[in-house]
């Protein structure tokens, strides 16, 4: 199995860290590293990587808010109740903040701190710095201003109430930190020109298995992402950083072999208490599978499904299927009865849920299934009349525990370069249209390579890309095409998906109020553009919290634009 070689390090990391997590908020923020002075920084890296998509509790924020705000999923009670109906809930909104700061970043910062001056640990230190930037980007893109320069330094430097850095300052620090992390080995070891021959070997790395050259590529590719993120608010700096990243040591991610993916194991899904401290499986897949999968599955939103179906996208029925779940196991999707092809052949309408709708709003017309009639002959418990079964659901391929956790892919890099070319930045001789086509092709292949989806043939791709998947003629059409395809690509990367939708303004999403659900939107009719800080921050870190709130106009409002968000 692809993940077997990681079992030992995963088990070690789990044993070291999961039992040590305190329930006390500020203690978690500032755990004394002296209690773990002998911990291998590589094991701390393992833990941080696993948690990124392995923390079941944290993954709820993606299902409950992000997928609703990007209008990719809708109908499931959690997705519609929170994000679909714009319901403010402090516990749900705070999950990324409280999970990352108290665990992942705590481990990363401690390990980075202890290896900073060790010339024989320059490789692991650089990897830790890169991953710290990545994790912090999720926090600041979700909440805005946040602790960065002083985060995790409680017992290390006595900074128990870290300041909230302005998002602009955080992004400026990202660029400097990533550049230095790539170049630091050259500064410390002048006579040696390549990371991989340094003294320290990076172990416990679930993304690149210690390949430091690929870490350089990830760092430079993240610089591309962040440069594009600030392109509307500071286009001059964005262009400079983008072009410099392309020319940086190590290059960028160019093909699927360098995709930054966190490797997880095949485990049995459980929603018992133990599941919340077991990071070995992909918990995003587990949440989308659901603790009551037969009655509360993940339904596709009409915005997402219709974009795929109406454009003739060959991924439509690879991402979505219609199932009869009456025979479904409580622990496995294997007993689902796939009625998709029957619906297509009978001309039955697919009924994806509109933004703001539960799966029963409205109740679908449905149809009588010949497949289920046949099954009912030997199993009278089978229902032959379909209703909500005609609502497209997330395909089984995306409900597996060993699905990768997506950090960054070559397809995203192609889309970023395509947009940069449209903006007339100096990114090379390849045309924007060719980069766009390469990105779409890579995005389709990504589903085959990592989720076991049926491969998209060359003929299918050509038909799509020459028709409704075509690039466009005006700059606005081109930007819409690029970022709509990025939206589809990022379905398995919810944090980046929401960030890029807000930054680019594509696809253009309508509020659930425009679908008739305005009366249910308790947190305002407009789609939120950030999440609110944890309420505990107003007590434990009052001064810094209040300063950040004051910069937003005096209220912690999820309609307050982030620094880089110019509301396209």
Secondary structure as UniProt FT lines:
FT   TURN            2..3
FT   HELIX           4..6
FT   HELIX           7..17
FT   HELIX           18..20
FT   HELIX           25..29
FT   HELIX           33..36
FT   TURN            37..38
FT   HELIX           41..54
FT   HELIX           56..61
FT   HELIX           62..66
FT   HELIX           67..69
FT   TURN            70..71
FT   HELIX           77..79
FT   HELIX           80..84
FT   TURN            85..86
FT   HELIX           90..93
FT   HELIX           95..99
FT   HELIX           100..104
FT   HELIX           105..115
FT   TURN            116..117
FT   HELIX           119..121
FT   HELIX           122..143
FT   TURN            149..152
FT   HELIX           154..157
FT   HELIX           167..188
FT   TURN            190..191
FT   HELIX           195..197
FT   TURN            206..210
FT   HELIX           212..229
FT   TURN            230..233
FT   HELIX           235..246
FT   TURN            249..250
FT   HELIX           256..258
FT   STRAND          260..262
FT   HELIX           273..277
FT   HELIX           283..289
FT   TURN            291..295
FT   STRAND          299..301
FT   HELIX           302..310
FT   TURN            311..312
FT   TURN            314..315
FT   HELIX           316..319
FT   STRAND          320..321
FT   STRAND          323..324
FT   TURN            326..327
FT   TURN            334..335
FT   STRAND          337..338
FT   HELIX           340..346
FT   TURN            355..356
FT   TURN            359..360
FT   STRAND          367..368
FT   HELIX           370..378
FT   TURN            380..381
FT   STRAND          385..386
FT   HELIX           388..390
FT   STRAND          393..394
FT   HELIX           396..398
FT   TURN            401..402
FT   STRAND          405..408
FT   HELIX           410..422
FT   TURN            423..424
FT   HELIX           432..451
FT   HELIX           458..466
FT   TURN            467..469
FT   HELIX           475..489
FT   HELIX           490..492
FT   HELIX           494..504
FT   HELIX           512..515
FT   TURN            516..517
FT   HELIX           518..520
FT   TURN            522..523
FT   TURN            535..536
FT   HELIX           537..540
FT   HELIX           542..551
FT   TURN            552..553
FT   TURN            558..559
FT   TURN            563..564
//
